[in-house]
């Protein structure tokens, strides 16, 4: 999800005989399961790949507030409103944790934001789909956050220390998000015929975009080999997608809802479900900016960036004055 089309510099895994002594020692630490910390030596390609992946992850958390924030004022009960408000607030916090992790690699939050707004950096494709009704909020929590957890739990073991540690709290909170979404779907599926129909419609529309969250099929994902070797990425796209399907199918059955895939069936030999591939042409179109809500999402982020400029300028001015006061106090003390 957070490495959709994140390209590693170079071609494939660098053979050990072509590594410098420093690179060999670095790879030995990775292979031994050690964490790499910001001030320690690392290959430049490793640093750049982390910036791209963590940046895309952070952007996804921030943009991910938009489909749900739209429903805070329209939640059906006060309790649901409070739960959704807490969830959206969590997503903002996740973005901040991740921007902080990226900053330890020598890139500023402003640079990351400017890269997003200019189109140089992406966010997860799933957030370019609209939330048309309250059942969609349930589908987002159940399916989207469920897919996110599938991706994020392994990232607690990623090789870069700040990223790994940020994921511990994020995963705990995402588990709450997934449960609240499933609870909404349960209420809808057991409600009136109209509510049940809304729940099924939300599942129909969000199923394949959720499968796309893990990125293209391994046979078409040619840039992940080095990320796997560096343990920036822990599992392949297809491994995570298979786990997600196998976990979600019995949940849908319990709800009495139908996965919109006529080819879905249990494969005893592989111990998992066979299922249809998403429409990858749609996936690439969304990544290129041609999804249902691409323009709206970026416009919202651009407006927020511009509207907040006065506040950022005020913070900088305040910091400069504080620095000047401290410097003057030191001079006076001498």
VEXDREN-2710 file (C-alpha; in Angstrom, 1 decimal):
% VEXDREN-2710
k/r/px/py/pz
1/UNK/0.0/0.0/0.0
2/UNK/2.7/2.4/1.0
3/UNK/5.2/1.3/-1.7
4/UNK/2.8/1.5/-4.7
5/UNK/5.2/2.1/-7.6
6/UNK/8.0/3.3/-5.3
7/UNK/11.1/2.7/-7.4
8/UNK/14.4/1.6/-6.0
9/UNK/17.5/3.2/-7.6
10/UNK/19.4/0.8/-9.8
11/UNK/18.4/-2.5/-11.3
12/UNK/17.5/-5.3/-9.0
13/UNK/19.7/-6.5/-6.1
14/UNK/23.3/-5.4/-6.2
15/UNK/25.5/-8.5/-6.1
16/UNK/27.7/-8.8/-3.0
17/UNK/30.9/-8.8/-5.2
18/UNK/30.0/-5.4/-6.5
19/UNK/29.4/-3.9/-3.1
20/UNK/32.0/-1.7/-1.3
21/UNK/33.2/-2.9/2.1
22/UNK/30.9/-0.4/3.7
23/UNK/27.9/-1.7/1.7
24/UNK/28.8/-5.3/2.7
25/UNK/29.0/-4.5/6.4
26/UNK/25.6/-2.6/6.0
27/UNK/24.0/-5.6/4.4
28/UNK/25.4/-7.9/7.0
29/UNK/23.7/-5.8/9.7
30/UNK/20.4/-5.9/7.8
31/UNK/20.7/-9.7/7.4
32/UNK/21.3/-10.0/11.1
33/UNK/18.1/-8.2/11.9
34/UNK/19.7/-5.1/13.3
35/UNK/18.0/-1.7/13.2
36/UNK/19.6/1.1/11.2
37/UNK/19.5/4.5/13.0
38/UNK/19.5/7.9/11.4
39/UNK/23.1/9.0/12.2
40/UNK/24.6/5.6/11.1
41/UNK/26.1/5.1/7.7
42/UNK/23.7/3.9/5.0
43/UNK/23.8/3.7/1.2
44/UNK/22.4/6.7/-0.4
45/UNK/20.0/4.6/-2.4
46/UNK/18.7/3.1/0.9
47/UNK/18.1/6.6/2.2
48/UNK/16.3/7.8/-0.9
49/UNK/14.1/4.7/-1.1
50/UNK/13.1/5.2/2.6
51/UNK/12.3/8.8/1.9
52/UNK/10.0/7.8/-1.0
53/UNK/8.2/5.1/0.9
54/UNK/7.8/6.9/4.3
55/UNK/6.8/10.0/2.4
56/UNK/4.1/8.2/0.5
57/UNK/2.9/6.5/3.6
58/UNK/2.7/9.9/5.5
59/UNK/0.9/11.5/2.6
60/UNK/-1.6/8.6/2.5
61/UNK/-2.4/9.1/6.2
62/UNK/-3.1/12.8/5.7
63/UNK/-5.0/12.5/2.5
64/UNK/-6.9/9.5/4.0
65/UNK/-8.6/11.9/6.4
66/UNK/-10.5/13.5/3.5
67/UNK/-13.0/10.7/2.5
68/UNK/-14.0/10.2/6.1
69/UNK/-13.8/13.8/7.4
70/UNK/-16.6/14.6/4.9
71/UNK/-18.9/12.4/7.1
72/UNK/-18.2/13.7/10.6
73/UNK/-21.0/16.1/10.6
74/UNK/-23.4/13.6/9.0
75/UNK/-22.7/10.5/11.2
76/UNK/-26.1/8.9/12.2
77/UNK/-25.5/9.2/16.0
78/UNK/-23.5/11.3/18.4
79/UNK/-21.5/8.2/19.3
80/UNK/-20.7/7.5/15.7
81/UNK/-19.7/11.1/15.3
82/UNK/-17.3/10.9/18.2
83/UNK/-15.8/7.6/17.0
84/UNK/-15.2/8.9/13.5
85/UNK/-13.8/12.2/14.8
86/UNK/-11.3/10.2/16.9
87/UNK/-10.4/8.1/13.9
88/UNK/-9.7/11.1/11.7
89/UNK/-7.6/12.6/14.4
90/UNK/-5.6/9.4/14.6
91/UNK/-4.9/9.5/10.9
92/UNK/-3.5/13.1/11.3
93/UNK/-1.3/11.8/14.1
94/UNK/0.0/8.9/12.0
95/UNK/1.0/11.4/9.3
96/UNK/2.9/13.5/11.8
97/UNK/4.8/10.4/13.2
98/UNK/5.8/9.4/9.7
99/UNK/6.9/12.9/8.6
100/UNK/9.1/13.0/11.7
101/UNK/10.6/9.6/10.8
102/UNK/11.3/10.9/7.3
103/UNK/12.9/14.1/8.7
104/UNK/15.6/12.0/10.4
105/UNK/16.7/11.1/6.9
106/UNK/17.5/14.7/6.1
107/UNK/14.4/15.8/4.2
108/UNK/12.1/18.5/5.6
109/UNK/8.3/18.3/5.9
110/UNK/8.0/21.2/3.6
111/UNK/10.0/19.4/0.9
112/UNK/7.8/16.3/1.3
113/UNK/4.6/18.4/1.0
114/UNK/5.8/20.3/-2.0
115/UNK/6.7/17.0/-3.7
116/UNK/3.1/15.8/-3.1
117/UNK/1.5/19.0/-4.4
118/UNK/3.7/19.0/-7.5
119/UNK/2.9/15.4/-8.3
120/UNK/6.4/14.1/-7.7
121/UNK/5.2/12.0/-4.7
122/UNK/2.0/9.9/-4.6
123/UNK/-0.4/8.7/-1.9
124/UNK/-2.3/5.4/-1.8
125/UNK/-4.6/5.0/-4.8
126/UNK/-7.6/4.0/-2.6
127/UNK/-8.1/7.5/-1.4
128/UNK/-9.1/8.7/-4.8
129/UNK/-12.5/6.9/-4.5
130/UNK/-15.5/8.7/-3.1
131/UNK/-17.5/7.9/0.1
132/UNK/-21.0/8.2/-1.2
133/UNK/-22.9/7.2/1.9
134/UNK/-22.5/6.0/5.5
135/UNK/-22.0/2.4/4.5
136/UNK/-18.9/3.5/2.6
137/UNK/-17.4/4.7/5.9
138/UNK/-17.9/1.1/7.1
139/UNK/-16.3/-0.3/4.0
140/UNK/-13.3/2.1/4.4
141/UNK/-12.8/1.0/8.0
142/UNK/-13.3/-2.7/7.3
143/UNK/-11.5/-3.1/3.9
144/UNK/-9.2/-0.2/3.6
145/UNK/-7.9/-0.2/7.2
146/UNK/-7.9/-4.0/7.1
147/UNK/-5.6/-3.9/4.1
148/UNK/-3.5/-1.2/5.8
149/UNK/-3.0/-3.4/8.8
150/UNK/-2.0/-6.3/6.6
151/UNK/0.7/-4.0/5.2
152/UNK/1.7/-2.2/8.4
153/UNK/2.1/-5.1/10.9
154/UNK/5.2/-6.5/9.0
155/UNK/6.6/-2.9/8.8
156/UNK/7.1/-3.1/12.6
157/UNK/10.0/-5.3/11.6
158/UNK/11.4/-3.0/8.9
159/UNK/15.1/-2.3/9.1
160/UNK/15.0/1.5/9.7
161/UNK/14.5/2.2/13.4
162/UNK/12.4/5.3/13.4
163/UNK/10.0/3.8/10.8
164/UNK/9.7/0.5/12.7
165/UNK/9.0/2.2/16.0
166/UNK/6.4/4.6/14.5
167/UNK/4.5/1.6/13.2
168/UNK/4.0/0.0/16.7
169/UNK/1.6/2.7/17.8
170/UNK/0.1/3.2/14.3
171/UNK/-0.8/-0.5/14.1
172/UNK/-2.5/-0.5/17.5
173/UNK/-4.7/2.5/16.4
174/UNK/-5.4/1.0/12.9
175/UNK/-6.8/-2.1/14.6
176/UNK/-9.4/0.1/16.3
177/UNK/-10.2/1.7/12.9
178/UNK/-10.7/-1.7/11.3
179/UNK/-13.0/-2.8/14.1
180/UNK/-15.2/0.3/14.0
181/UNK/-15.6/-0.1/10.2
182/UNK/-16.6/-3.7/10.6
183/UNK/-19.1/-2.8/13.3
184/UNK/-20.7/-0.3/11.0
185/UNK/-21.0/-2.9/8.3
186/UNK/-22.5/-5.4/10.8
187/UNK/-25.1/-2.9/11.8
188/UNK/-26.0/-2.1/8.2
189/UNK/-26.0/-5.8/7.2
190/UNK/-28.4/-6.6/10.0
191/UNK/-30.6/-3.6/9.5
192/UNK/-33.4/-2.8/7.1
193/UNK/-33.4/-4.2/3.5
194/UNK/-32.3/-0.8/2.3
195/UNK/-29.3/-0.7/4.8
196/UNK/-28.3/-4.2/3.8
197/UNK/-28.4/-3.1/0.1
198/UNK/-26.2/-0.1/1.0
199/UNK/-23.7/-2.4/2.7
200/UNK/-23.5/-4.8/-0.2
201/UNK/-23.1/-1.9/-2.7
202/UNK/-20.2/-0.4/-0.6
203/UNK/-18.5/-3.8/-0.6
204/UNK/-19.0/-4.1/-4.4
205/UNK/-17.4/-0.7/-5.0
206/UNK/-14.5/-1.0/-2.6
207/UNK/-13.5/-4.6/-3.1
208/UNK/-11.2/-4.3/-6.1
209/UNK/-9.8/-0.9/-5.2
210/UNK/-8.8/-2.5/-1.8
211/UNK/-7.0/-5.3/-3.6
212/UNK/-5.1/-2.7/-5.7
213/UNK/-3.8/-1.1/-2.4
214/UNK/-1.0/-3.7/-2.3
215/UNK/0.4/-2.6/-5.6
216/UNK/0.8/-4.5/-8.9
217/UNK/1.3/-8.2/-9.2
218/UNK/4.8/-9.4/-8.2
219/UNK/5.5/-10.4/-11.9
220/UNK/5.0/-6.7/-12.8
221/UNK/6.6/-5.2/-9.7
222/UNK/10.2/-5.1/-10.8
223/UNK/11.5/-2.6/-8.3
224/UNK/10.8/-4.3/-5.0
225/UNK/13.7/-6.8/-4.9
226/UNK/16.2/-4.4/-3.4
227/UNK/13.7/-3.1/-0.9
228/UNK/13.1/-6.7/0.2
229/UNK/16.8/-7.3/0.5
230/UNK/17.2/-4.1/2.6
231/UNK/14.1/-5.1/4.7
232/UNK/12.4/-1.8/3.9
233/UNK/9.7/-4.0/2.5
234/UNK/9.0/-7.2/4.3
235/UNK/6.4/-9.1/2.2
236/UNK/5.7/-9.1/-1.6
237/UNK/2.5/-7.5/-3.0
238/UNK/1.0/-10.9/-3.9
239/UNK/1.7/-12.4/-0.4
240/UNK/-0.1/-9.5/1.3
241/UNK/-3.0/-9.5/-1.2
242/UNK/-3.5/-13.3/-0.6
243/UNK/-3.5/-12.9/3.2
244/UNK/-6.0/-10.0/2.9
245/UNK/-8.4/-12.1/0.8
246/UNK/-8.2/-15.1/3.0
247/UNK/-8.9/-13.0/6.1
248/UNK/-11.7/-11.0/4.6
249/UNK/-13.8/-13.7/2.9
250/UNK/-14.9/-15.4/6.1
251/UNK/-15.7/-11.9/7.6
252/UNK/-17.9/-11.1/4.6
253/UNK/-19.6/-14.5/5.0
254/UNK/-20.3/-13.8/8.7
255/UNK/-22.0/-10.5/7.7
256/UNK/-24.0/-12.3/5.1
257/UNK/-22.5/-10.2/2.3
258/UNK/-21.2/-11.5/-1.0
259/UNK/-17.7/-10.8/-2.3
260/UNK/-18.2/-9.4/-5.9
261/UNK/-16.0/-12.0/-7.5
262/UNK/-17.6/-15.0/-9.4
263/UNK/-14.2/-16.7/-9.6
264/UNK/-13.6/-16.6/-5.8
265/UNK/-13.2/-20.1/-4.4
266/UNK/-11.2/-22.0/-1.9
267/UNK/-8.1/-23.8/-3.2
268/UNK/-7.3/-26.7/-0.9
269/UNK/-4.0/-27.4/-2.6
270/UNK/-2.5/-24.0/-1.8
271/UNK/-4.5/-23.5/1.4
272/UNK/-6.0/-20.2/0.2
273/UNK/-8.6/-18.6/-2.0
274/UNK/-8.3/-18.3/-5.8
275/UNK/-9.6/-14.9/-6.8
276/UNK/-9.8/-12.5/-9.8
277/UNK/-7.1/-9.9/-10.5
278/UNK/-8.2/-6.3/-10.2
279/UNK/-8.4/-4.2/-13.4
280/UNK/-4.8/-3.0/-13.4
281/UNK/-5.5/-0.5/-16.2
282/UNK/-7.8/1.3/-13.7
283/UNK/-5.0/1.2/-11.0
284/UNK/-2.5/2.9/-13.3
285/UNK/-5.0/5.4/-14.5
286/UNK/-5.7/6.4/-10.9
287/UNK/-2.0/6.7/-10.1
288/UNK/-1.6/9.0/-13.1
289/UNK/-4.3/11.3/-11.7
290/UNK/-7.4/10.1/-13.5
291/UNK/-9.3/8.6/-10.6
292/UNK/-12.7/9.8/-9.5
293/UNK/-11.4/12.1/-6.8
294/UNK/-7.7/12.8/-7.7
295/UNK/-8.3/16.4/-8.5
296/UNK/-10.5/17.0/-5.4
297/UNK/-7.9/15.4/-3.1
298/UNK/-5.0/17.4/-4.4
299/UNK/-7.0/20.6/-4.5
300/UNK/-7.9/20.1/-0.8
301/UNK/-4.3/19.6/0.2
302/UNK/-3.2/22.6/-1.9
303/UNK/-5.8/24.8/-0.2
304/UNK/-4.9/23.6/3.2
305/UNK/-1.2/24.3/2.5
306/UNK/-1.9/27.8/1.3
307/UNK/-4.5/28.6/4.1
308/UNK/-2.0/27.5/6.7
309/UNK/0.9/29.6/5.4
310/UNK/0.2/32.5/7.8
311/UNK/0.5/30.1/10.7
312/UNK/3.7/28.5/9.5
313/UNK/5.2/32.0/9.0
314/UNK/4.1/32.9/12.5
315/UNK/5.8/29.8/14.0
316/UNK/9.1/30.6/12.1
317/UNK/9.0/34.3/13.3
318/UNK/8.3/33.2/16.9
319/UNK/11.2/30.7/16.8
320/UNK/13.6/33.4/15.4
321/UNK/12.6/35.8/18.2
322/UNK/13.1/33.1/20.8
323/UNK/16.5/32.3/19.4
324/UNK/17.4/36.0/19.4
325/UNK/16.3/36.3/23.1
326/UNK/18.4/33.3/24.1
327/UNK/21.4/34.6/22.2
328/UNK/21.0/38.0/23.9
329/UNK/20.7/36.3/27.3
330/UNK/24.0/34.4/26.7
331/UNK/25.8/37.6/25.7
332/UNK/24.5/39.4/28.8
333/UNK/25.6/36.5/31.0
334/UNK/29.1/36.6/29.7
END
